[in-house]
Amino acid sequence: MAPGSSEAFDDLASDVEAGRQPHPTCTGEEMALHLILRRASDLYRDGDFHDQFAGIPNIVTMPTGTARWTTCSRTTMC
Protein backbone atom coordinates (compact mmCIF):
# COMPACT_ATOMS: atom_id res chain seq x y z
CA MET A 1 0.00 0.00 0.00
CA ALA A 2 1.12 3.51 -0.71
CA PRO A 3 2.02 5.86 2.14
CA GLY A 4 -1.13 7.44 3.55
CA SER A 5 -3.39 4.69 2.24
CA SER A 6 -4.42 3.74 5.77
CA GLU A 7 -6.05 7.18 5.97
CA ALA A 8 -8.55 6.09 3.30
CA PHE A 9 -9.57 3.08 5.40
CA ASP A 10 -9.77 5.27 8.53
CA ASP A 11 -12.01 7.82 6.78
CA LEU A 12 -14.42 5.08 5.64
CA ALA A 13 -14.41 3.52 9.12
CA SER A 14 -15.23 6.93 10.61
CA ASP A 15 -18.25 7.19 8.32
CA VAL A 16 -19.54 3.80 9.46
CA GLU A 17 -18.84 4.49 13.15
CA ALA A 18 -20.84 7.73 12.85
CA GLY A 19 -23.77 5.79 11.36
CA ARG A 20 -23.27 7.12 7.84
CA GLN A 21 -23.01 5.06 4.68
CA PRO A 22 -19.37 5.02 3.62
CA HIS A 23 -19.02 7.32 0.64
CA PRO A 24 -15.59 7.52 -1.00
CA THR A 25 -14.43 11.10 -1.51
CA CYS A 26 -11.20 10.32 -3.35
CA THR A 27 -9.58 7.59 -5.42
CA GLY A 28 -7.83 6.12 -2.37
CA GLU A 29 -11.10 5.76 -0.49
CA GLU A 30 -12.79 4.22 -3.53
CA MET A 31 -10.02 1.64 -3.81
CA ALA A 32 -10.18 0.99 -0.06
CA LEU A 33 -13.93 0.38 -0.31
CA HIS A 34 -13.40 -2.06 -3.18
CA LEU A 35 -10.82 -3.94 -1.09
CA ILE A 36 -13.14 -3.99 1.95
CA LEU A 37 -16.02 -5.35 -0.13
CA ARG A 38 -13.77 -7.94 -1.77
CA ARG A 39 -12.52 -9.14 1.62
CA ALA A 40 -16.03 -9.21 3.07
CA SER A 41 -17.21 -11.18 0.04
CA ASP A 42 -14.46 -13.76 0.53
CA LEU A 43 -15.23 -14.09 4.24
CA TYR A 44 -18.96 -14.41 3.52
CA ARG A 45 -18.35 -17.13 0.93
CA ASP A 46 -16.17 -18.99 3.45
CA GLY A 47 -19.00 -18.92 5.99
CA ASP A 48 -17.29 -16.56 8.42
CA PHE A 49 -20.34 -14.28 8.83
CA HIS A 50 -23.12 -16.84 9.30
CA ASP A 51 -23.25 -16.44 13.10
CA GLN A 52 -23.25 -12.63 12.87
CA PHE A 53 -26.03 -12.56 10.25
CA ALA A 54 -28.23 -15.15 11.96
CA GLY A 55 -30.06 -12.63 14.16
CA ILE A 56 -30.53 -9.93 11.52
CA PRO A 57 -33.98 -9.90 9.91
CA ASN A 58 -33.89 -9.97 6.12
CA ILE A 59 -36.01 -6.95 5.22
CA VAL A 60 -34.50 -6.46 1.77
CA THR A 61 -34.68 -9.19 -0.84
CA MET A 62 -31.19 -9.66 -2.21
CA PRO A 63 -29.73 -12.31 -4.48
CA THR A 64 -27.74 -15.02 -2.71
CA GLY A 65 -24.07 -15.93 -2.90
CA THR A 66 -21.77 -14.08 -5.27
CA ALA A 67 -24.64 -12.22 -6.92
CA ARG A 68 -25.46 -10.70 -3.52
CA TRP A 69 -22.01 -9.16 -3.18
CA THR A 70 -21.96 -7.99 -6.79
CA THR A 71 -25.26 -6.19 -6.20
CA CYS A 72 -23.97 -4.77 -2.91
CA SER A 73 -20.76 -3.39 -4.37
CA ARG A 74 -22.54 -1.88 -7.37
CA THR A 75 -25.13 -0.25 -5.12
CA THR A 76 -22.52 1.10 -2.72
CA MET A 77 -20.40 2.56 -5.49
CA CYS A 78 -23.25 4.53 -7.06
PDB file of N, CA, C and O in Angstrom:
ATOM      1  N   MET A   1       0.833  -1.179   0.000  1.00  0.00           N
ATOM      2  CA  MET A   1       0.000   0.000   0.000  1.00  0.00           C
ATOM      3  C   MET A   1       0.880   1.244   0.000  1.00  0.00           C
ATOM      4  O   MET A   1       1.970   1.261   0.572  1.00  0.00           O
ATOM      5  N   ALA A   2       0.393   2.247  -0.634  1.00  0.00           N
ATOM      6  CA  ALA A   2       1.117   3.508  -0.709  1.00  0.00           C
ATOM      7  C   ALA A   2       1.070   4.227   0.635  1.00  0.00           C
ATOM      8  O   ALA A   2       0.150   4.011   1.424  1.00  0.00           O
ATOM      9  N   PRO A   3       2.059   5.080   0.899  1.00  0.00           N
ATOM     10  CA  PRO A   3       2.017   5.861   2.138  1.00  0.00           C
ATOM     11  C   PRO A   3       0.721   6.659   2.210  1.00  0.00           C
ATOM     12  O   PRO A   3       0.286   7.239   1.215  1.00  0.00           O
ATOM     13  N   GLY A   4       0.109   6.687   3.386  1.00  0.00           N
ATOM     14  CA  GLY A   4      -1.125   7.439   3.555  1.00  0.00           C
ATOM     15  C   GLY A   4      -2.376   6.669   3.185  1.00  0.00           C
ATOM     16  O   GLY A   4      -3.486   7.171   3.360  1.00  0.00           O
ATOM     17  N   SER A   5      -2.210   5.437   2.667  1.00  0.00           N
ATOM     18  CA  SER A   5      -3.391   4.688   2.239  1.00  0.00           C
ATOM     19  C   SER A   5      -4.250   4.259   3.423  1.00  0.00           C
ATOM     20  O   SER A   5      -5.456   4.057   3.277  1.00  0.00           O
ATOM     21  N   SER A   6      -3.634   4.119   4.595  1.00  0.00           N
ATOM     22  CA  SER A   6      -4.425   3.741   5.771  1.00  0.00           C
ATOM     23  C   SER A   6      -5.425   4.836   6.119  1.00  0.00           C
ATOM     24  O   SER A   6      -6.463   4.561   6.721  1.00  0.00           O
ATOM     25  N   GLU A   7      -5.119   6.077   5.743  1.00  0.00           N
ATOM     26  CA  GLU A   7      -6.049   7.179   5.966  1.00  0.00           C
ATOM     27  C   GLU A   7      -7.378   6.941   5.258  1.00  0.00           C
ATOM     28  O   GLU A   7      -8.435   7.274   5.794  1.00  0.00           O
ATOM     29  N   ALA A   8      -7.332   6.367   4.060  1.00  0.00           N
ATOM     30  CA  ALA A   8      -8.550   6.092   3.296  1.00  0.00           C
ATOM     31  C   ALA A   8      -9.430   5.103   4.052  1.00  0.00           C
ATOM     32  O   ALA A   8     -10.645   5.283   4.127  1.00  0.00           O
ATOM     33  N   PHE A   9      -8.819   4.058   4.615  1.00  0.00           N
ATOM     34  CA  PHE A   9      -9.570   3.075   5.405  1.00  0.00           C
ATOM     35  C   PHE A   9     -10.138   3.734   6.666  1.00  0.00           C
ATOM     36  O   PHE A   9     -11.281   3.483   7.046  1.00  0.00           O
ATOM     37  N   ASP A  10      -9.322   4.581   7.310  1.00  0.00           N
ATOM     38  CA  ASP A  10      -9.768   5.267   8.527  1.00  0.00           C
ATOM     39  C   ASP A  10     -10.951   6.183   8.251  1.00  0.00           C
ATOM     40  O   ASP A  10     -11.894   6.230   9.042  1.00  0.00           O
ATOM     41  N   ASP A  11     -10.915   6.914   7.137  1.00  0.00           N
ATOM     42  CA  ASP A  11     -12.011   7.816   6.784  1.00  0.00           C
ATOM     43  C   ASP A  11     -13.315   7.039   6.564  1.00  0.00           C
ATOM     44  O   ASP A  11     -14.378   7.458   7.022  1.00  0.00           O
ATOM     45  N   LEU A  12     -13.227   5.915   5.866  1.00  0.00           N
ATOM     46  CA  LEU A  12     -14.419   5.084   5.642  1.00  0.00           C
ATOM     47  C   LEU A  12     -14.931   4.501   6.957  1.00  0.00           C
ATOM     48  O   LEU A  12     -16.138   4.451   7.190  1.00  0.00           O
ATOM     49  N   ALA A  13     -14.018   4.063   7.811  1.00  0.00           N
ATOM     50  CA  ALA A  13     -14.407   3.515   9.117  1.00  0.00           C
ATOM     51  C   ALA A  13     -15.093   4.586   9.958  1.00  0.00           C
ATOM     52  O   ALA A  13     -16.050   4.296  10.676  1.00  0.00           O
ATOM     53  N   SER A  14     -14.607   5.821   9.870  1.00  0.00           N
ATOM     54  CA  SER A  14     -15.229   6.927  10.613  1.00  0.00           C
ATOM     55  C   SER A  14     -16.660   7.158  10.156  1.00  0.00           C
ATOM     56  O   SER A  14     -17.544   7.425  10.970  1.00  0.00           O
ATOM     57  N   ASP A  15     -16.886   7.055   8.844  1.00  0.00           N
ATOM     58  CA  ASP A  15     -18.252   7.185   8.321  1.00  0.00           C
ATOM     59  C   ASP A  15     -19.167   6.143   8.943  1.00  0.00           C
ATOM     60  O   ASP A  15     -20.256   6.466   9.416  1.00  0.00           O
ATOM     61  N   VAL A  16     -18.726   4.902   8.942  1.00  0.00           N
ATOM     62  CA  VAL A  16     -19.535   3.799   9.463  1.00  0.00           C
ATOM     63  C   VAL A  16     -19.759   3.964  10.964  1.00  0.00           C
ATOM     64  O   VAL A  16     -20.875   3.779  11.448  1.00  0.00           O
ATOM     65  N   GLU A  17     -18.712   4.309  11.696  1.00  0.00           N
ATOM     66  CA  GLU A  17     -18.837   4.489  13.147  1.00  0.00           C
ATOM     67  C   GLU A  17     -19.825   5.606  13.493  1.00  0.00           C
ATOM     68  O   GLU A  17     -20.479   5.560  14.534  1.00  0.00           O
ATOM     69  N   ALA A  18     -19.930   6.608  12.617  1.00  0.00           N
ATOM     70  CA  ALA A  18     -20.842   7.727  12.848  1.00  0.00           C
ATOM     71  C   ALA A  18     -22.256   7.418  12.363  1.00  0.00           C
ATOM     72  O   ALA A  18     -23.153   8.254  12.470  1.00  0.00           O
ATOM     73  N   GLY A  19     -22.449   6.197  11.822  1.00  0.00           N
ATOM     74  CA  GLY A  19     -23.774   5.794  11.364  1.00  0.00           C
ATOM     75  C   GLY A  19     -24.095   6.241   9.952  1.00  0.00           C
ATOM     76  O   GLY A  19     -25.246   6.180   9.520  1.00  0.00           O
ATOM     77  N   ARG A  20     -23.069   6.695   9.229  1.00  0.00           N
ATOM     78  CA  ARG A  20     -23.271   7.118   7.844  1.00  0.00           C
ATOM     79  C   ARG A  20     -22.828   6.017   6.890  1.00  0.00           C
ATOM     80  O   ARG A  20     -21.941   5.224   7.206  1.00  0.00           O
ATOM     81  N   GLN A  21     -23.454   5.979   5.726  1.00  0.00           N
ATOM     82  CA  GLN A  21     -23.014   5.058   4.684  1.00  0.00           C
ATOM     83  C   GLN A  21     -21.642   5.517   4.212  1.00  0.00           C
ATOM     84  O   GLN A  21     -21.449   6.705   3.956  1.00  0.00           O
ATOM     85  N   PRO A  22     -20.686   4.601   4.092  1.00  0.00           N
ATOM     86  CA  PRO A  22     -19.365   5.024   3.617  1.00  0.00           C
ATOM     87  C   PRO A  22     -19.460   5.529   2.185  1.00  0.00           C
ATOM     88  O   PRO A  22     -19.964   4.838   1.299  1.00  0.00           O
ATOM     89  N   HIS A  23     -18.977   6.717   1.978  1.00  0.00           N
ATOM     90  CA  HIS A  23     -19.020   7.324   0.643  1.00  0.00           C
ATOM     91  C   HIS A  23     -17.616   7.798   0.302  1.00  0.00           C
ATOM     92  O   HIS A  23     -17.126   8.758   0.896  1.00  0.00           O
ATOM     93  N   PRO A  24     -16.959   7.132  -0.654  1.00  0.00           N
ATOM     94  CA  PRO A  24     -15.590   7.515  -0.999  1.00  0.00           C
ATOM     95  C   PRO A  24     -15.534   8.935  -1.552  1.00  0.00           C
ATOM     96  O   PRO A  24     -16.335   9.310  -2.408  1.00  0.00           O
ATOM     97  N   THR A  25     -14.580   9.720  -1.054  1.00  0.00           N
ATOM     98  CA  THR A  25     -14.427  11.100  -1.509  1.00  0.00           C
ATOM     99  C   THR A  25     -13.161  11.310  -2.323  1.00  0.00           C
ATOM    100  O   THR A  25     -12.868  12.426  -2.752  1.00  0.00           O
ATOM    101  N   CYS A  26     -12.407  10.228  -2.536  1.00  0.00           N
ATOM    102  CA  CYS A  26     -11.199  10.316  -3.354  1.00  0.00           C
ATOM    103  C   CYS A  26     -10.900   8.920  -3.910  1.00  0.00           C
ATOM    104  O   CYS A  26     -11.536   7.935  -3.533  1.00  0.00           O
ATOM    105  N   THR A  27      -9.941   8.863  -4.791  1.00  0.00           N
ATOM    106  CA  THR A  27      -9.581   7.592  -5.418  1.00  0.00           C
ATOM    107  C   THR A  27      -9.094   6.577  -4.389  1.00  0.00           C
ATOM    108  O   THR A  27      -9.412   5.392  -4.491  1.00  0.00           O
ATOM    109  N   GLY A  28      -8.333   7.027  -3.406  1.00  0.00           N
ATOM    110  CA  GLY A  28      -7.834   6.119  -2.374  1.00  0.00           C
ATOM    111  C   GLY A  28      -8.964   5.483  -1.577  1.00  0.00           C
ATOM    112  O   GLY A  28      -8.932   4.287  -1.285  1.00  0.00           O
ATOM    113  N   GLU A  29      -9.973   6.295  -1.224  1.00  0.00           N
ATOM    114  CA  GLU A  29     -11.105   5.757  -0.489  1.00  0.00           C
ATOM    115  C   GLU A  29     -11.935   4.815  -1.354  1.00  0.00           C
ATOM    116  O   GLU A  29     -12.467   3.822  -0.857  1.00  0.00           O
ATOM    117  N   GLU A  30     -12.047   5.117  -2.634  1.00  0.00           N
ATOM    118  CA  GLU A  30     -12.787   4.224  -3.530  1.00  0.00           C
ATOM    119  C   GLU A  30     -12.087   2.870  -3.625  1.00  0.00           C
ATOM    120  O   GLU A  30     -12.736   1.824  -3.590  1.00  0.00           O
ATOM    121  N   MET A  31     -10.771   2.896  -3.745  1.00  0.00           N
ATOM    122  CA  MET A  31     -10.015   1.644  -3.808  1.00  0.00           C
ATOM    123  C   MET A  31     -10.122   0.890  -2.487  1.00  0.00           C
ATOM    124  O   MET A  31     -10.263  -0.333  -2.477  1.00  0.00           O
ATOM    125  N   ALA A  32     -10.054   1.619  -1.373  1.00  0.00           N
ATOM    126  CA  ALA A  32     -10.182   0.987  -0.061  1.00  0.00           C
ATOM    127  C   ALA A  32     -11.543   0.310   0.068  1.00  0.00           C
ATOM    128  O   ALA A  32     -11.633  -0.803   0.586  1.00  0.00           O
ATOM    129  N   LEU A  33     -12.599   0.971  -0.398  1.00  0.00           N
ATOM    130  CA  LEU A  33     -13.933   0.382  -0.313  1.00  0.00           C
ATOM    131  C   LEU A  33     -14.027  -0.876  -1.171  1.00  0.00           C
ATOM    132  O   LEU A  33     -14.641  -1.861  -0.761  1.00  0.00           O
ATOM    133  N   HIS A  34     -13.428  -0.851  -2.344  1.00  0.00           N
ATOM    134  CA  HIS A  34     -13.399  -2.057  -3.185  1.00  0.00           C
ATOM    135  C   HIS A  34     -12.694  -3.204  -2.450  1.00  0.00           C
ATOM    136  O   HIS A  34     -13.172  -4.339  -2.463  1.00  0.00           O
ATOM    137  N   LEU A  35     -11.563  -2.906  -1.812  1.00  0.00           N
ATOM    138  CA  LEU A  35     -10.817  -3.937  -1.088  1.00  0.00           C
ATOM    139  C   LEU A  35     -11.617  -4.467   0.100  1.00  0.00           C
ATOM    140  O   LEU A  35     -11.609  -5.667   0.371  1.00  0.00           O
ATOM    141  N   ILE A  36     -12.308  -3.571   0.806  1.00  0.00           N
ATOM    142  CA  ILE A  36     -13.141  -3.985   1.945  1.00  0.00           C
ATOM    143  C   ILE A  36     -14.250  -4.914   1.466  1.00  0.00           C
ATOM    144  O   ILE A  36     -14.481  -5.967   2.059  1.00  0.00           O
ATOM    145  N   LEU A  37     -14.933  -4.527   0.397  1.00  0.00           N
ATOM    146  CA  LEU A  37     -16.024  -5.347  -0.134  1.00  0.00           C
ATOM    147  C   LEU A  37     -15.517  -6.692  -0.654  1.00  0.00           C
ATOM    148  O   LEU A  37     -16.179  -7.715  -0.482  1.00  0.00           O
ATOM    149  N   ARG A  38     -14.364  -6.692  -1.277  1.00  0.00           N
ATOM    150  CA  ARG A  38     -13.773  -7.940  -1.772  1.00  0.00           C
ATOM    151  C   ARG A  38     -13.464  -8.876  -0.608  1.00  0.00           C
ATOM    152  O   ARG A  38     -13.760 -10.069  -0.663  1.00  0.00           O
ATOM    153  N   ARG A  39     -12.866  -8.324   0.445  1.00  0.00           N
ATOM    154  CA  ARG A  39     -12.523  -9.141   1.620  1.00  0.00           C
ATOM    155  C   ARG A  39     -13.787  -9.663   2.299  1.00  0.00           C
ATOM    156  O   ARG A  39     -13.861 -10.833   2.676  1.00  0.00           O
ATOM    157  N   ALA A  40     -14.772  -8.794   2.451  1.00  0.00           N
ATOM    158  CA  ALA A  40     -16.034  -9.207   3.071  1.00  0.00           C
ATOM    159  C   ALA A  40     -16.700 -10.300   2.240  1.00  0.00           C
ATOM    160  O   ALA A  40     -17.266 -11.244   2.792  1.00  0.00           O
ATOM    161  N   SER A  41     -16.635 -10.176   0.926  1.00  0.00           N
ATOM    162  CA  SER A  41     -17.211 -11.181   0.040  1.00  0.00           C
ATOM    163  C   SER A  41     -16.529 -12.526   0.241  1.00  0.00           C
ATOM    164  O   SER A  41     -17.195 -13.558   0.327  1.00  0.00           O
ATOM    165  N   ASP A  42     -15.207 -12.515   0.314  1.00  0.00           N
ATOM    166  CA  ASP A  42     -14.457 -13.757   0.525  1.00  0.00           C
ATOM    167  C   ASP A  42     -14.805 -14.384   1.873  1.00  0.00           C
ATOM    168  O   ASP A  42     -14.994 -15.597   1.965  1.00  0.00           O
ATOM    169  N   LEU A  43     -14.890 -13.565   2.910  1.00  0.00           N
ATOM    170  CA  LEU A  43     -15.231 -14.086   4.240  1.00  0.00           C
ATOM    171  C   LEU A  43     -16.650 -14.646   4.253  1.00  0.00           C
ATOM    172  O   LEU A  43     -16.903 -15.690   4.854  1.00  0.00           O
ATOM    173  N   TYR A  44     -17.572 -13.953   3.590  1.00  0.00           N
ATOM    174  CA  TYR A  44     -18.956 -14.414   3.521  1.00  0.00           C
ATOM    175  C   TYR A  44     -19.033 -15.773   2.814  1.00  0.00           C
ATOM    176  O   TYR A  44     -19.702 -16.691   3.289  1.00  0.00           O
ATOM    177  N   ARG A  45     -18.347 -15.888   1.685  1.00  0.00           N
ATOM    178  CA  ARG A  45     -18.346 -17.128   0.927  1.00  0.00           C
ATOM    179  C   ARG A  45     -17.758 -18.282   1.739  1.00  0.00           C
ATOM    180  O   ARG A  45     -18.169 -19.433   1.585  1.00  0.00           O
ATOM    181  N   ASP A  46     -16.793 -17.963   2.606  1.00  0.00           N
ATOM    182  CA  ASP A  46     -16.170 -18.988   3.447  1.00  0.00           C
ATOM    183  C   ASP A  46     -17.005 -19.333   4.674  1.00  0.00           C
ATOM    184  O   ASP A  46     -16.645 -20.229   5.438  1.00  0.00           O
ATOM    185  N   GLY A  47     -18.116 -18.628   4.868  1.00  0.00           N
ATOM    186  CA  GLY A  47     -19.000 -18.915   5.990  1.00  0.00           C
ATOM    187  C   GLY A  47     -18.656 -18.192   7.274  1.00  0.00           C
ATOM    188  O   GLY A  47     -19.219 -18.500   8.325  1.00  0.00           O
ATOM    189  N   ASP A  48     -17.740 -17.231   7.212  1.00  0.00           N
ATOM    190  CA  ASP A  48     -17.291 -16.555   8.423  1.00  0.00           C
ATOM    191  C   ASP A  48     -18.322 -15.609   9.038  1.00  0.00           C
ATOM    192  O   ASP A  48     -18.163 -15.213  10.192  1.00  0.00           O
ATOM    193  N   PHE A  49     -19.364 -15.236   8.312  1.00  0.00           N
ATOM    194  CA  PHE A  49     -20.340 -14.281   8.828  1.00  0.00           C
ATOM    195  C   PHE A  49     -21.665 -14.924   9.220  1.00  0.00           C
ATOM    196  O   PHE A  49     -22.562 -14.213   9.673  1.00  0.00           O
ATOM    197  N   HIS A  50     -21.826 -16.213   9.068  1.00  0.00           N
ATOM    198  CA  HIS A  50     -23.120 -16.843   9.304  1.00  0.00           C
ATOM    199  C   HIS A  50     -23.655 -16.585  10.713  1.00  0.00           C
ATOM    200  O   HIS A  50     -24.841 -16.300  10.878  1.00  0.00           O
ATOM    201  N   ASP A  51     -22.801 -16.681  11.722  1.00  0.00           N
ATOM    202  CA  ASP A  51     -23.247 -16.435  13.101  1.00  0.00           C
ATOM    203  C   ASP A  51     -23.674 -14.987  13.299  1.00  0.00           C
ATOM    204  O   ASP A  51     -24.668 -14.724  13.977  1.00  0.00           O
ATOM    205  N   GLN A  52     -22.935 -14.041  12.715  1.00  0.00           N
ATOM    206  CA  GLN A  52     -23.253 -12.628  12.874  1.00  0.00           C
ATOM    207  C   GLN A  52     -24.553 -12.255  12.161  1.00  0.00           C
ATOM    208  O   GLN A  52     -25.293 -11.395  12.638  1.00  0.00           O
ATOM    209  N   PHE A  53     -24.837 -12.892  11.027  1.00  0.00           N
ATOM    210  CA  PHE A  53     -26.028 -12.558  10.251  1.00  0.00           C
ATOM    211  C   PHE A  53     -27.282 -13.293  10.735  1.00  0.00           C
ATOM    212  O   PHE A  53     -28.396 -12.934  10.352  1.00  0.00           O
ATOM    213  N   ALA A  54     -27.110 -14.303  11.562  1.00  0.00           N
ATOM    214  CA  ALA A  54     -28.234 -15.150  11.961  1.00  0.00           C
ATOM    215  C   ALA A  54     -29.359 -14.367  12.631  1.00  0.00           C
ATOM    216  O   ALA A  54     -30.530 -14.678  12.413  1.00  0.00           O
ATOM    217  N   GLY A  55     -29.034 -13.365  13.436  1.00  0.00           N
ATOM    218  CA  GLY A  55     -30.056 -12.628  14.158  1.00  0.00           C
ATOM    219  C   GLY A  55     -30.590 -11.406  13.443  1.00  0.00           C
ATOM    220  O   GLY A  55     -31.451 -10.711  13.983  1.00  0.00           O
ATOM    221  N   ILE A  56     -30.111 -11.125  12.256  1.00  0.00           N
ATOM    222  CA  ILE A  56     -30.534  -9.931  11.523  1.00  0.00           C
ATOM    223  C   ILE A  56     -31.706 -10.292  10.619  1.00  0.00           C
ATOM    224  O   ILE A  56     -31.588 -11.182   9.778  1.00  0.00           O
ATOM    225  N   PRO A  57     -32.849  -9.601  10.788  1.00  0.00           N
ATOM    226  CA  PRO A  57     -33.983  -9.900   9.908  1.00  0.00           C
ATOM    227  C   PRO A  57     -33.679  -9.476   8.473  1.00  0.00           C
ATOM    228  O   PRO A  57     -33.062  -8.437   8.239  1.00  0.00           O
ATOM    229  N   ASN A  58     -34.114 -10.280   7.532  1.00  0.00           N
ATOM    230  CA  ASN A  58     -33.891  -9.974   6.120  1.00  0.00           C
ATOM    231  C   ASN A  58     -35.070  -9.147   5.614  1.00  0.00           C
ATOM    232  O   ASN A  58     -36.094  -9.696   5.207  1.00  0.00           O
ATOM    233  N   ILE A  59     -34.918  -7.818   5.642  1.00  0.00           N
ATOM    234  CA  ILE A  59     -36.015  -6.948   5.218  1.00  0.00           C
ATOM    235  C   ILE A  59     -35.880  -6.521   3.759  1.00  0.00           C
ATOM    236  O   ILE A  59     -36.807  -5.956   3.179  1.00  0.00           O
ATOM    237  N   VAL A  60     -34.732  -6.794   3.182  1.00  0.00           N
ATOM    238  CA  VAL A  60     -34.505  -6.463   1.771  1.00  0.00           C
ATOM    239  C   VAL A  60     -34.225  -7.755   1.032  1.00  0.00           C
ATOM    240  O   VAL A  60     -33.366  -8.532   1.449  1.00  0.00           O
ATOM    241  N   THR A  61     -34.926  -7.995  -0.046  1.00  0.00           N
ATOM    242  CA  THR A  61     -34.682  -9.192  -0.839  1.00  0.00           C
ATOM    243  C   THR A  61     -33.448  -8.959  -1.697  1.00  0.00           C
ATOM    244  O   THR A  61     -33.424  -8.065  -2.543  1.00  0.00           O
ATOM    245  N   MET A  62     -32.443  -9.762  -1.469  1.00  0.00           N
ATOM    246  CA  MET A  62     -31.195  -9.658  -2.209  1.00  0.00           C
ATOM    247  C   MET A  62     -30.900 -11.018  -2.829  1.00  0.00           C
ATOM    248  O   MET A  62     -31.328 -12.045  -2.303  1.00  0.00           O
ATOM    249  N   PRO A  63     -30.177 -11.032  -3.935  1.00  0.00           N
ATOM    250  CA  PRO A  63     -29.730 -12.314  -4.483  1.00  0.00           C
ATOM    251  C   PRO A  63     -28.821 -13.004  -3.462  1.00  0.00           C
ATOM    252  O   PRO A  63     -28.329 -12.358  -2.537  1.00  0.00           O
ATOM    253  N   THR A  64     -28.602 -14.284  -3.623  1.00  0.00           N
ATOM    254  CA  THR A  64     -27.737 -15.018  -2.708  1.00  0.00           C
ATOM    255  C   THR A  64     -26.355 -15.194  -3.302  1.00  0.00           C
ATOM    256  O   THR A  64     -26.143 -14.972  -4.494  1.00  0.00           O
ATOM    257  N   GLY A  65     -25.422 -15.595  -2.464  1.00  0.00           N
ATOM    258  CA  GLY A  65     -24.071 -15.925  -2.897  1.00  0.00           C
ATOM    259  C   GLY A  65     -23.337 -14.773  -3.546  1.00  0.00           C
ATOM    260  O   GLY A  65     -23.454 -13.629  -3.108  1.00  0.00           O
ATOM    261  N   THR A  66     -22.582 -15.068  -4.587  1.00  0.00           N
ATOM    262  CA  THR A  66     -21.765 -14.076  -5.269  1.00  0.00           C
ATOM    263  C   THR A  66     -22.600 -12.946  -5.842  1.00  0.00           C
ATOM    264  O   THR A  66     -22.171 -11.792  -5.817  1.00  0.00           O
ATOM    265  N   ALA A  67     -23.781 -13.252  -6.356  1.00  0.00           N
ATOM    266  CA  ALA A  67     -24.642 -12.216  -6.922  1.00  0.00           C
ATOM    267  C   ALA A  67     -24.998 -11.183  -5.862  1.00  0.00           C
ATOM    268  O   ALA A  67     -25.138  -9.999  -6.170  1.00  0.00           O
ATOM    269  N   ARG A  68     -25.147 -11.624  -4.613  1.00  0.00           N
ATOM    270  CA  ARG A  68     -25.462 -10.704  -3.516  1.00  0.00           C
ATOM    271  C   ARG A  68     -24.361  -9.660  -3.354  1.00  0.00           C
ATOM    272  O   ARG A  68     -24.646  -8.471  -3.212  1.00  0.00           O
ATOM    273  N   TRP A  69     -23.117 -10.100  -3.375  1.00  0.00           N
ATOM    274  CA  TRP A  69     -22.011  -9.163  -3.183  1.00  0.00           C
ATOM    275  C   TRP A  69     -21.808  -8.287  -4.406  1.00  0.00           C
ATOM    276  O   TRP A  69     -21.420  -7.127  -4.269  1.00  0.00           O
ATOM    277  N   THR A  70     -22.057  -8.804  -5.583  1.00  0.00           N
ATOM    278  CA  THR A  70     -21.959  -7.988  -6.793  1.00  0.00           C
ATOM    279  C   THR A  70     -22.974  -6.869  -6.727  1.00  0.00           C
ATOM    280  O   THR A  70     -22.652  -5.719  -7.023  1.00  0.00           O
ATOM    281  N   THR A  71     -24.210  -7.196  -6.337  1.00  0.00           N
ATOM    282  CA  THR A  71     -25.256  -6.187  -6.196  1.00  0.00           C
ATOM    283  C   THR A  71     -24.868  -5.176  -5.132  1.00  0.00           C
ATOM    284  O   THR A  71     -25.039  -3.973  -5.331  1.00  0.00           O
ATOM    285  N   CYS A  72     -24.353  -5.644  -4.014  1.00  0.00           N
ATOM    286  CA  CYS A  72     -23.969  -4.770  -2.911  1.00  0.00           C
ATOM    287  C   CYS A  72     -22.874  -3.801  -3.338  1.00  0.00           C
ATOM    288  O   CYS A  72     -22.978  -2.606  -3.065  1.00  0.00           O
ATOM    289  N   SER A  73     -21.845  -4.276  -3.991  1.00  0.00           N
ATOM    290  CA  SER A  73     -20.758  -3.394  -4.372  1.00  0.00           C
ATOM    291  C   SER A  73     -21.184  -2.398  -5.431  1.00  0.00           C
ATOM    292  O   SER A  73     -20.738  -1.251  -5.417  1.00  0.00           O
ATOM    293  N   ARG A  74     -22.039  -2.816  -6.348  1.00  0.00           N
ATOM    294  CA  ARG A  74     -22.537  -1.880  -7.372  1.00  0.00           C
ATOM    295  C   ARG A  74     -23.414  -0.813  -6.740  1.00  0.00           C
ATOM    296  O   ARG A  74     -23.331   0.356  -7.117  1.00  0.00           O
ATOM    297  N   THR A  75     -24.253  -1.193  -5.787  1.00  0.00           N
ATOM    298  CA  THR A  75     -25.129  -0.245  -5.117  1.00  0.00           C
ATOM    299  C   THR A  75     -24.323   0.736  -4.289  1.00  0.00           C
ATOM    300  O   THR A  75     -24.609   1.934  -4.296  1.00  0.00           O
ATOM    301  N   THR A  76     -23.330   0.251  -3.585  1.00  0.00           N
ATOM    302  CA  THR A  76     -22.519   1.099  -2.716  1.00  0.00           C
ATOM    303  C   THR A  76     -21.694   2.089  -3.530  1.00  0.00           C
ATOM    304  O   THR A  76     -21.460   3.211  -3.081  1.00  0.00           O
ATOM    305  N   MET A  77     -21.260   1.700  -4.692  1.00  0.00           N
ATOM    306  CA  MET A  77     -20.399   2.560  -5.491  1.00  0.00           C
ATOM    307  C   MET A  77     -21.159   3.601  -6.295  1.00  0.00           C
ATOM    308  O   MET A  77     -20.535   4.465  -6.912  1.00  0.00           O
ATOM    309  N   CYS A  78     -22.463   3.547  -6.308  1.00  0.00           N
ATOM    310  CA  CYS A  78     -23.247   4.526  -7.062  1.00  0.00           C
ATOM    311  C   CYS A  78     -23.321   5.842  -6.350  1.00  0.00           C
ATOM    312  O   CYS A  78     -23.944   6.779  -6.849  1.00  0.00           O
TER     313      CYS A  78
END
